[in-house]
Amino acid sequence: LLSDDDLAAQRAGGTFRDIATLPDSTNSYSWILWLLAIQFIGLLAFPLGSIAFRPLAGCGYLLTKILGLLIVSFFAWFMASTGIMEFSRSSVIVSMAVLGVISGAIAWRNWNDLSEIVHKNGRLILLMEAIFLTAFFAYLLVRVANPDLWHPYRGGEKPMDFAYLNAVTRSSVMPPYDPWFAGGYMNYYYFGQFIVATMIRFTGIQPAVAFNLAIPMLFAMSAGAIFTIVYALAEGARKVMPGRPSLSAKGPIIAGLAAILFVLVAGNIDGLVQVVQGTARVVFTDKAFGEFDFWRSSR
């Protein structure tokens, strides 16, 4: 159960209208604000990321977006968990300021190195940014096509996931209140929802809309991490085996893009097995293809 002080703080934390400050009329273009917030946090973290990911090509430019969001979310969570500051837009801005001070100090001391990194890796950084944006918009279109995020026949985990996201977003102190058990706190891991809630607190976008913006964000960040790591591995292999005609400069790019397709798009072999089975039913037994069993392939 929540302590009396925490319960009082949760109840006094304001309504969702105080949190989601953007009006309904902005829902159709709220993705622009969401994307700008991602890019802003990523730029804040770039000087720090240039040191943490220096061995990687482009100094792990796309990984800095993940690093920045994790750091900002962690500082906001830490303050809300220890009583330093309640979870709010102000606490998120303070967390960004802390990240900005750290990265600013690094940039001040290593400005020449940062300039050289950008100069030498400019084209690669632009390519990485294009990959991130392409992945984001591609999955944004998927969400536009099916914004309900609900399996009409078997239900799904949306009620639990959305309830937890709302609870984390609405909570003033951590751990969040339990949306299923009045007076209790959440006895479950919730930092993933907290990351999304941090973005909601900062942008003021309604949780129902942010729910569909978070998934393209996570998809794009996953694509960026996959590309960065596989590109680095392929580039390392190319450098230690010079003179091979098959190891061209485009090889690492192709490897990175193929890795994104294999990890995030193609899925596992069972999906292909189901397609073959359904096709065989149509061709050899003159029966219907049948329903694709997403549950089977995902488990």
C-alpha positions in Angstrom: 0.0 0.0 0.0 1.0 3.6 -0.6 2.1 5.5 2.5 -0.3 8.3 3.7 2.1 10.9 2.4 2.5 9.3 -1.0 -1.2 8.7 -1.3 -1.9 12.4 -0.6 0.8 13.4 -3.1 -0.8 11.2 -5.8 -4.2 12.6 -5.2 -3.0 16.2 -5.3 -1.1 15.7 -8.5 -3.6 17.3 -10.8 -5.8 15.9 -13.5 -4.9 14.6 -16.9 -5.9 17.9 -18.4 -3.1 19.5 -16.3 -0.7 17.0 -17.8 -1.9 16.7 -21.4 -2.0 20.4 -22.1 -2.3 20.2 -25.9 -5.9 20.6 -27.1 -7.6 18.0 -29.2 -7.2 20.1 -32.4 -3.4 19.4 -32.3 -3.7 15.6 -32.3 -3.3 15.3 -36.1 0.1 16.9 -36.1 1.3 16.1 -32.6 3.8 13.7 -34.2 5.8 16.7 -35.2 6.2 17.8 -31.6 7.0 14.3 -30.5 9.7 13.9 -33.2 11.2 17.3 -32.4 11.4 16.3 -28.7 13.3 13.1 -29.6 15.7 15.0 -31.8 16.3 17.7 -29.1 17.1 15.1 -26.4 19.4 13.3 -28.9 21.3 16.5 -29.7 21.7 17.2 -25.9 23.3 13.8 -25.5 25.5 13.9 -28.6 28.7 15.3 -26.8 28.4 12.6 -24.1 27.6 9.9 -26.6 30.6 10.9 -28.8 32.8 9.7 -25.9 30.7 6.7 -24.8 30.4 5.3 -28.4 33.6 6.6 -29.9 34.8 3.2 -31.1 31.7 2.9 -33.3 31.3 4.4 -36.8 29.9 7.9 -36.6 30.5 7.7 -32.8 27.3 5.9 -32.4 25.2 8.9 -33.5 21.9 7.0 -33.4 22.7 5.5 -30.0 22.9 9.0 -28.5 19.1 9.3 -29.1 18.6 6.3 -26.9 21.2 7.4 -24.4 19.7 10.9 -24.0 16.1 9.6 -23.4 17.4 7.0 -20.9 19.4 9.6 -19.0 16.5 12.2 -18.9 14.0 9.5 -17.8 16.4 8.2 -15.2 17.0 11.6 -13.6 13.3 12.3 -13.5 12.5 8.9 -12.0 15.3 9.2 -9.4 14.0 12.6 -8.2 10.4 11.3 -8.1 11.5 8.2 -6.2 13.6 9.9 -3.6 11.4 12.9 -2.9 13.7 15.5 -4.4 11.1 16.6 -7.0 7.7 15.3 -8.0 7.3 13.9 -11.5 6.1 16.8 -13.7 7.1 18.7 -16.8 9.3 20.8 -14.6 11.2 17.7 -13.3 11.7 16.5 -16.9 13.1 19.9 -17.9 15.4 19.9 -14.9 16.6 16.4 -16.0 17.3 17.8 -19.5 19.2 20.7 -18.0 21.4 18.3 -16.0 22.1 16.3 -19.3 22.7 19.6 -21.0 25.2 20.8 -18.4 27.1 17.5 -18.6 27.2 17.5 -22.4 28.0 21.2 -22.5 31.0 20.7 -20.3 32.2 17.9 -22.5 31.6 19.9 -25.7 33.5 22.9 -24.2 36.6 20.8 -23.4 36.4 18.7 -26.7 35.0 21.2 -29.2 37.8 20.5 -31.8 37.2 16.7 -31.5 33.5 17.1 -31.9 34.0 19.3 -34.9 36.3 16.7 -36.4 33.8 13.9 -35.7 31.1 15.8 -37.5 33.3 16.8 -40.4 34.7 13.2 -41.0 31.4 11.4 -40.5 29.0 14.0 -41.9 27.7 11.8 -44.7 27.3 8.8 -42.5 25.5 10.8 -39.8 23.1 12.1 -42.5 22.5 8.5 -43.7 21.9 7.4 -40.1 19.4 10.2 -39.6 17.6 9.2 -42.8 17.4 5.6 -41.6 15.9 6.7 -38.2 13.4 9.0 -39.9 12.4 6.4 -42.4 11.8 3.8 -39.7 9.8 6.3 -37.6 7.5 7.3 -40.5 7.1 3.8 -41.8 5.8 2.6 -38.4 3.8 5.8 -37.9 1.9 4.8 -41.1 1.3 1.4 -39.6 -0.2 3.0 -36.5 -2.3 5.4 -38.7 -3.7 2.4 -40.5 -4.6 0.6 -37.2 -4.6 3.2 -34.3 -6.8 1.1 -32.0 -3.9 -1.3 -31.2 -6.5 -4.0 -30.3 -6.9 -7.6 -31.4 -10.7 -7.7 -32.1 -11.0 -11.5 -31.5 -8.6 -12.4 -28.8 -8.3 -9.1 -26.9 -4.7 -8.4 -26.0 -2.6 -6.6 -23.4 -3.7 -3.1 -24.4 -5.9 -2.6 -21.3 -3.0 -3.5 -18.9 -0.4 -1.6 -20.9 -2.5 1.5 -21.4 -3.7 1.5 -17.7 -0.1 1.3 -16.5 1.1 4.0 -18.9 -1.8 6.3 -17.6 -0.9 5.5 -14.0 2.8 6.2 -14.4 2.0 9.4 -16.4 -0.5 10.6 -13.7 1.7 9.7 -10.7 3.6 12.4 -8.9 5.8 10.1 -6.9 7.4 6.7 -7.6 6.5 3.9 -7.4 3.3 4.8 -9.3 -0.2 4.1 -8.0 -1.7 0.7 -9.0 -4.6 1.3 -11.4 -6.1 -2.1 -10.6 -5.9 -1.8 -6.8 -7.1 1.4 -5.1 -4.6 2.7 -2.5 -1.8 0.4 -3.6 1.4 1.1 -5.5 2.4 -0.7 -8.7 4.0 -4.1 -7.9 5.4 -4.5 -11.4 8.3 -3.3 -13.6 7.3 0.0 -15.2 10.4 1.9 -16.4 9.4 1.3 -20.1 6.1 3.1 -19.4 8.0 5.8 -17.5 10.2 6.6 -20.5 7.0 7.2 -22.6 5.5 9.1 -19.7 8.5 11.3 -19.6 7.9 12.2 -23.2 4.2 12.8 -22.5 5.0 15.1 -19.5 7.4 17.1 -21.7 5.3 17.5 -24.8 1.8 17.6 -23.2 0.4 15.2 -25.8 -2.6 13.1 -24.7 -1.7 9.6 -23.6 -4.1 8.0 -26.1 -2.2 9.7 -28.9 1.2 9.3 -27.4 0.5 5.5 -27.1 0.6 5.4 -30.9 3.6 7.7 -31.2 5.7 5.8 -28.7 5.7 2.6 -30.8 7.2 4.3 -33.9 9.8 5.9 -31.6 10.8 2.6 -30.1 10.8 1.0 -33.6 13.1 3.7 -35.0 15.4 3.6 -32.0 15.7 -0.1 -32.3 16.4 0.2 -36.0 19.1 2.8 -35.2 20.8 0.6 -32.6 20.7 -2.4 -34.9 22.2 -0.5 -37.9 24.9 1.1 -35.7 26.1 -2.2 -34.2 26.0 -4.3 -37.4 27.5 -1.4 -39.5 30.4 -1.2 -37.0 31.0 -5.0 -37.1 30.9 -5.1 -40.9 33.2 -2.0 -41.2 35.6 -3.7 -38.8 35.7 -6.8 -40.9 36.2 -4.8 -44.1 39.2 -3.0 -42.6 41.0 -6.2 -41.4 40.5 -7.9 -44.7 41.5 -5.3 -47.3 41.7 -6.1 -51.0 38.7 -8.3 -51.1 36.5 -7.2 -54.0 33.3 -8.3 -52.2 34.1 -6.1 -49.2 33.2 -2.7 -50.7 32.6 0.5 -48.9 28.8 -0.1 -49.3 29.0 -3.5 -47.7 28.6 -2.3 -44.1 25.6 -0.1 -45.1 23.9 -3.1 -46.8 24.7 -5.3 -43.8 23.2 -2.7 -41.4 20.0 -2.3 -43.5 19.6 -6.1 -43.9 20.0 -6.5 -40.1 17.1 -4.1 -39.6 14.9 -6.2 -41.9 15.9 -9.4 -40.3 15.4 -8.3 -36.7 12.5 -5.9 -36.9 10.5 -6.7 -40.0 11.0 -10.3 -41.2 10.0 -11.9 -37.8 10.7 -15.6 -37.2 10.6 -18.6 -39.5 7.2 -19.7 -38.2 5.5 -16.8 -40.0 6.8 -18.2 -43.3 5.8 -21.7 -42.2 2.2 -20.6 -41.7 2.2 -18.9 -45.2 3.5 -22.1 -46.8 0.9 -24.2 -44.9 -2.0 -21.9 -45.9 -0.8 -21.8 -49.5 -0.6 -25.6 -49.6 -4.2 -25.8 -48.3 -5.4 -23.6 -51.1 -3.4 -25.3 -53.9 -3.6 -29.0 -52.9 -6.8 -29.4 -50.9 -8.9 -26.5 -52.4 -9.6 -25.3 -48.9 -9.4 -21.7 -47.6 -6.0 -20.2 -46.7 -7.2 -19.9 -43.1 -6.5 -17.3 -40.4 -2.9 -16.3 -39.7 -2.2 -17.2 -36.1 -0.2 -14.3 -34.7 -0.2 -15.7 -31.2 1.5 -18.9 -32.4 4.3 -17.2 -34.3 4.9 -14.6 -31.5 5.2 -17.3 -28.9 
